[in-house]
Amino acid sequence: MATRVTFCWRHSSVSEIWKIFNKFNNEFQENKRLQWMVLAVLVCIYFITLTGLLDRLAGYSSLAAQNIAMSTRMQNMTTQTISSKLSDELRTRADEKLAALPRADSRNIAEARALKEFEEIINPLLTNTRMTLIDSEEIRTDSETFWQVTIEISGKLPASNAIKLLTEFDSSVTHRRISIFRYRMDSSIYTNFVSKLLFAKINNA
């Protein structure tokens, strides 16, 4: 019985909705003013949507124009010729840095000179020293050949000597730098660091 009542209620509801729809449809067909009002609303919605779309496209176009302008400026910068004066200055600086590099006849000599150089630096500063040659890499350019020698050093470094050690690798020393540095500030005062030294082939001079 409950199922039948529910079915009848649903059937009745659908019928009522259908009657209301048919009534509205008939009134809409007969009422020209209502038709024009609906058409006006649809036209307004259309133009509002179109305006929003055009504004969004304009934003995209503006962004694209900015990107194109930036790309053009970058291309112009890359194609600009460097003045002869600036070119001479850069060449002079490069020659000065190259002339300041230590030189060696071969890879083996570069390695031996690097080890000797480090012995002279760390022996007065560290105790219980251990020095290991990690590798040496050959670097070639169009006109130059270099060897980059990598050495690992470990030992005890008193705090009073730490600053002295680091000054051996400041910016004034162009061929020598520290790539890894570890230091324990406790009673062990243990340090471990890796340094790279750059040598130019002697017959490039």
HUJOTA-V84738 format. One record per residue. N is the residue number from 1. RES is the residue in one small letter. SS is DSSP state (hx for helix, st for strand, lp for the rest). OMEGA is omega as a letter, one per 20 degrees, with the letter a starting at -180 (none if undefined). Layout:
<<N;RES;SS;OMEGA> <N;RES;SS;OMEGA>>
This chain:
<<1;m;lp;a> <2;a;hx;a> <3;t;hx;a> <4;r;hx;r> <5;v;hx;r> <6;t;hx;a> <7;f;hx;a> <8;c;hx;r> <9;w;hx;r> <10;r;hx;r> <11;h;hx;r> <12;s;hx;r> <13;s;hx;r> <14;v;hx;r> <15;s;hx;r> <16;e;hx;r> <17;i;hx;a> <18;w;hx;r> <19;k;hx;r> <20;i;hx;r> <21;f;hx;a> <22;n;hx;r> <23;k;hx;r> <24;f;hx;a> <25;n;hx;r> <26;n;hx;r> <27;e;hx;r> <28;f;hx;r> <29;q;hx;a> <30;e;hx;a> <31;n;lp;a> <32;k;hx;a> <33;r;hx;r> <34;l;hx;r> <35;q;hx;r> <36;w;hx;r> <37;m;hx;r> <38;v;hx;r> <39;l;hx;r> <40;a;hx;r> <41;v;hx;r> <42;l;hx;r> <43;v;hx;r> <44;c;hx;r> <45;i;hx;r> <46;y;hx;a> <47;f;hx;r> <48;i;hx;r> <49;t;hx;a> <50;l;hx;r> <51;t;hx;r> <52;g;hx;r> <53;l;hx;r> <54;l;hx;r> <55;d;hx;r> <56;r;hx;r> <57;l;hx;r> <58;a;hx;r> <59;g;hx;r> <60;y;hx;a> <61;s;hx;r> <62;s;hx;r> <63;l;hx;r> <64;a;hx;r> <65;a;hx;r> <66;q;hx;r> <67;n;hx;r> <68;i;hx;r> <69;a;hx;r> <70;m;hx;r> <71;s;hx;r> <72;t;hx;r> <73;r;hx;r> <74;m;hx;r> <75;q;hx;r> <76;n;hx;r> <77;m;hx;a> <78;t;hx;a> <79;t;hx;r> <80;q;lp;r> <81;t;lp;r> <82;i;lp;a> <83;s;lp;a> <84;s;hx;r> <85;k;hx;r> <86;l;hx;r> <87;s;hx;r> <88;d;hx;r> <89;e;hx;r> <90;l;hx;r> <91;r;hx;r> <92;t;hx;r> <93;r;hx;r> <94;a;hx;r> <95;d;hx;r> <96;e;hx;r> <97;k;hx;r> <98;l;hx;a> <99;a;hx;a> <100;a;hx;a> <101;l;lp;r> <102;p;st;a> <103;r;st;r> <104;a;st;a> <105;d;lp;a> <106;s;lp;r> <107;r;hx;a> <108;n;hx;r> <109;i;hx;r> <110;a;hx;r> <111;e;hx;a> <112;a;hx;r> <113;r;hx;r> <114;a;hx;r> <115;l;hx;r> <116;k;hx;r> <117;e;hx;r> <118;f;hx;r> <119;e;hx;a> <120;e;hx;a> <121;i;hx;a> <122;i;hx;a> <123;n;lp;r> <124;p;lp;a> <125;l;lp;a> <126;l;st;r> <127;t;st;a> <128;n;st;a> <129;t;st;r> <130;r;st;a> <131;m;st;a> <132;t;st;r> <133;l;st;a> <134;i;st;r> <135;d;st;r> <136;s;st;a> <137;e;st;r> <138;e;st;r> <139;i;st;a> <140;r;st;r> <141;t;lp;a> <142;d;lp;a> <143;s;lp;a> <144;e;lp;r> <145;t;st;a> <146;f;st;r> <147;w;st;r> <148;q;st;a> <149;v;st;a> <150;t;st;a> <151;i;st;r> <152;e;st;a> <153;i;st;r> <154;s;st;a> <155;g;st;r> <156;k;st;a> <157;l;st;r> <158;p;lp;a> <159;a;hx;a> <160;s;hx;a> <161;n;hx;a> <162;a;hx;a> <163;i;hx;r> <164;k;hx;r> <165;l;hx;a> <166;l;hx;r> <167;t;hx;r> <168;e;lp;a> <169;f;lp;a> <170;d;lp;a> <171;s;lp;r> <172;s;lp;r> <173;v;lp;a> <174;t;lp;a> <175;h;lp;a> <176;r;st;r> <177;r;st;r> <178;i;st;r> <179;s;st;r> <180;i;st;r> <181;f;st;r> <182;r;st;a> <183;y;st;r> <184;r;lp;a> <185;m;lp;a> <186;d;lp;a> <187;s;lp;a> <188;s;lp;a> <189;i;lp;a> <190;y;st;r> <191;t;st;r> <192;n;st;r> <193;f;st;r> <194;v;st;a> <195;s;st;r> <196;k;st;r> <197;l;st;a> <198;l;st;r> <199;f;st;r> <200;a;st;r> <201;k;st;a> <202;i;hx;a> <203;n;hx;r> <204;n;hx;a> <205;a;lp;none>>
